[in-house]
Amino acid sequence: YPNEVVQGFRDEVTAALGRIEQAILQCEPFSVSELAEQAGVSTNHFAAIFKDATGWSPTDYYQRRRVQHASRLLLDPQRSITDVAHELGYFDSAHLCHFFRRYQNMPASRYRRIYSGHKR
């Protein structure tokens, strides 16, 4: 993240944002309790700190970021929706499509048609 974005965040939140990005990009497990443990606070306290700083719960933020990454990857017509789902750690394309619709307000296939010119 650019420095100006995280400048006002508590160190625990800044560290968690980095760990969330790492988990997404490296397809690692995500756990709010592990983030809280690393911050040295209870899970509930960590969730409250995180939500106060970002406006979202840690889990909601994680899912939103995964969908943002999926949005970028879906612009590549060489990648199938299933490939994108697996690359981001979703169990299958249905799970990706569920969260994609929730956070982008449209199906992943429609997003791809509109923004990449991919006609499938």
C-alpha positions in Angstrom: 0.0 0.0 0.0 1.1 3.5 -0.6 2.4 5.2 2.6 -0.3 7.9 2.6 -3.0 5.2 2.6 -1.9 3.5 5.8 -0.2 6.4 7.5 -3.1 7.0 9.9 -3.7 3.3 10.8 -2.5 1.7 14.0 0.6 -0.6 13.5 -1.6 -3.7 14.1 -3.9 -2.7 11.3 -1.1 -1.8 8.9 0.6 -5.2 9.6 -2.7 -7.0 9.1 -3.4 -5.3 5.7 0.0 -6.6 4.5 -0.6 -10.1 5.8 -4.1 -10.1 4.1 -2.5 -9.2 0.8 0.1 -11.8 1.3 -2.5 -14.5 2.1 -4.4 -13.6 -1.1 -1.5 -13.4 -3.4 0.2 -16.5 -2.1 -3.1 -18.5 -1.7 -2.4 -19.0 2.0 -5.0 -19.6 4.7 -6.6 -16.6 6.3 -7.5 -16.4 10.0 -8.7 -13.4 12.0 -7.6 -15.2 15.2 -4.0 -15.5 13.8 -4.0 -11.8 12.9 -5.2 -11.0 16.4 -2.6 -13.2 18.0 0.2 -11.6 16.0 -1.2 -8.2 17.1 -1.2 -9.4 20.7 -4.9 -8.7 21.3 -8.1 -10.8 21.5 -9.9 -11.7 18.3 -12.9 -9.5 19.2 -10.6 -6.5 20.1 -8.6 -6.9 16.9 -11.8 -7.1 14.8 -13.1 -3.9 16.5 -9.7 -2.1 15.8 -9.7 -3.3 12.2 -13.3 -2.3 11.5 -12.8 1.1 13.1 -9.8 1.8 10.9 -11.1 0.4 7.6 -14.9 0.3 7.9 -15.0 -3.4 7.3 -14.6 -6.5 9.4 -11.3 -8.4 8.7 -13.2 -11.2 6.9 -15.2 -8.8 4.8 -12.1 -6.8 3.9 -10.3 -10.0 2.9 -13.2 -11.1 0.7 -13.5 -7.7 -0.9 -9.8 -7.7 -1.7 -10.0 -11.1 -3.2 -12.8 -10.0 -5.5 -10.7 -6.9 -6.5 -7.8 -9.2 -7.4 -10.3 -11.4 -9.3 -11.6 -8.4 -11.2 -8.1 -7.6 -12.5 -7.4 -11.2 -13.4 -10.7 -11.6 -15.2 -9.6 -8.9 -17.7 -7.2 -11.5 -19.2 -9.3 -13.5 -21.7 -6.7 -16.3 -21.5 -7.7 -17.1 -17.9 -10.9 -19.0 -17.3 -13.1 -18.0 -14.3 -12.2 -21.4 -12.8 -8.5 -20.6 -13.2 -9.0 -17.2 -11.5 -10.9 -18.9 -8.7 -8.2 -21.4 -8.0 -5.4 -18.8 -8.3 -7.1 -16.9 -5.5 -7.8 -19.8 -3.3 -11.5 -20.3 -3.9 -12.7 -23.9 -3.7 -14.3 -23.6 -7.1 -15.7 -21.0 -9.6 -19.1 -21.1 -7.9 -17.6 -19.7 -4.7 -15.8 -16.9 -6.6 -18.9 -16.1 -8.5 -20.9 -15.9 -5.3 -18.6 -13.3 -3.7 -18.0 -11.5 -7.0 -21.8 -10.9 -7.4 -22.0 -9.8 -3.8 -19.2 -7.2 -4.1 -19.3 -6.2 -7.7 -23.1 -6.3 -8.1 -22.8 -8.4 -11.3 -21.8 -11.9 -12.4 -18.1 -12.4 -13.1 -19.0 -13.5 -16.7 -20.8 -10.2 -17.3 -18.0 -8.2 -15.8 -15.6 -9.9 -18.1 -17.7 -9.3 -21.2 -18.2 -5.6 -20.4 -14.6 -4.7 -19.3 -12.4 -7.0 -21.3 -14.3 -7.3 -24.5 -14.1 -11.1 -24.0 -17.1 -12.7 -25.9 -17.7 -16.1 -24.4 
